[in-house]
Amino acid sequence: MNREFYTEFHTFREYMKKDEDLLTASMEDYLEMIFRLSGETGFTRINDLSAALNVQPPSATRMVQKLAEIGTLDYEKYGVIVLSQKGKKLGGALLERHQMVEEFLKMLGITEDVLVETEKIEHTISRQTLRRLTDFVEFFKHRPEILNEFKAFRKTIE
């Protein structure tokens, strides 16, 4: 086999290396949840955040401090967590990405562990792939008869 062919391949870890200014998957999860929890009141608290993410409050505090350092939120010890404009923009985009991946999986007929599958995909999907996935979902929303044909097809092969 031609060795040059293999120079394009890398390990998963290499593909997932991100620029230093980008968020880690864990940071994304926290920011998305802070955005969700802050929706009605404009703020949240460490205890609410840690409960929502099933982590201990000290872990949530450490991550919130990291997110504050990069300018996505404001936080004072024992106080409230308030997203900055940057944090609101990122949090909203992260929530939209999550919802789009989840909607796509549901359209495919995924019923078991949808949240787990969504979490796995959302942190690895590229912007271009997300845009095309969004186009795909929107197409089927505008053409429900085709989605129904797909569902009927699936029943014939299960």
N, C-alpha and C positions, 0 to 999 in steps of 0.2 A: 504494500500500500504506500502511496506517496506521502512522505513525511510533511510536506508543505500543507497538505489537506488538514492535518491535525493542529497546525499552528493557530487556527481560529478557535479551537476549543479551550475552555478553562473549567476549573472546578466551580461549583455553585458559589462558594465563598468569594471567588474572584469576581464573578458576575455581580455579586451583591455589594461589593465595595462601593462606598458612596463618597462623594466629596465631603470634606470636613464641615462645610456649612449646612449640610442637609441633616435632617432629623433621623435618629435611629428608629427602628420599628417600635420600640418601647416608648420613646418620646412621642411618636405619632399617636399611640394608643392613649397616652395620658392627655395629650392636647385635644384629641377628639372627644374624650370623655368630659374634660373640663368644659369644652364648648357645649356639649349636650346638657350638662348639669347647670350651666350658667344661663341657659336659654330664657327662663322666665324672670329671674331676679338680677341677672347681670353679674353674678358672682357665685362661687361655691366655697366649700370649706374642706380642709384635709380629711376630716372624718367621713364626709359624704363621698369624696373622691376615692378614698381607700376602700370604702364599703362597695362602691360601684365596680371597682376593678379587682375586688377580692385580694387586696394586698394589705400589709400592716401599715398603720399611719407613719412610722418612721421611713418606710420605703417611699411612700407617697411624698413625704416632705422632701426627701433627697432629690427626687425627680422634679418636683415643683421648683426647687432651688436652681436646678440645672436649667429648667425652662425659663426661669426669671433671668438667669445670666445671659441668655441669648436673646432676650427682649420680647419673648412671646407673652409674658404675663407679669403682673405685679403681685408680690406676696410679702407679707411681713409675718414673722413667727407668731403663731396663735391667732392670726388674722384671717381675712378672707382672701380668696384667689380671684383676681380680676384679669381677664385677658386684655392684652394691648391690642391696638388695631392690627398689628402683624399677626398676633395670636388668633384674633377673630377670623381673619382672612384664611389663615392656615387651617384652623379648626373647622371652619365651614367647608373648605375644600376636602379635608380628610373625611368629614361626615358624608359629603356627597359621593366621594369615591367608595366608601363603605357601602352606602345604600345602592349604588349602581352595581357593584360586584354582587351584592346579595340579591338584587332583583334579577340579574342575569342568571345566577345559579337557580333561582326559583323558576325562571322561564324554562330552563333546561330540565326541570322536574326533580331537582335535588331536594330531598325532604329531610334527610338525616344529617345532623350536625352542620346545618347551614351556617351558623355563626362561626364554627371552627374553620370550615372551608373558606368562608369570607375572609377571616383573619389571615389565613395562610396566603391567600391570593393578593389581598390589598397591599401588603407590604413589599410585594415583589413585582407588581405590574408596572410597566413603563407608562409614561404619559401618552405616548402614541397608541399603545395597546388599549389603554383606558378610553381614549377618544373613539377608537374604532368599536370597542365594546359598547360604549354609550350610543354610537350610531346604530349598532345592531339592535340594542334594546328599544331605542326610539322607533326604529323601522317596524318592529313587531308590535309596538303599541299602536302605530298607525295602520297596521295591517293585521288585525287580530285573526282574520280568517286564515292567514298563513301559519300563525302560531297554533291555531286549532288543528290545522292539517299536520303540523309537526307532532302535536300531542297524540293525535290519532295514529300516526305512523309509529310512534314509540310503543303504543299499546300492541301493535301487530308484531313487534320484535321482542317483546318482553316475555 
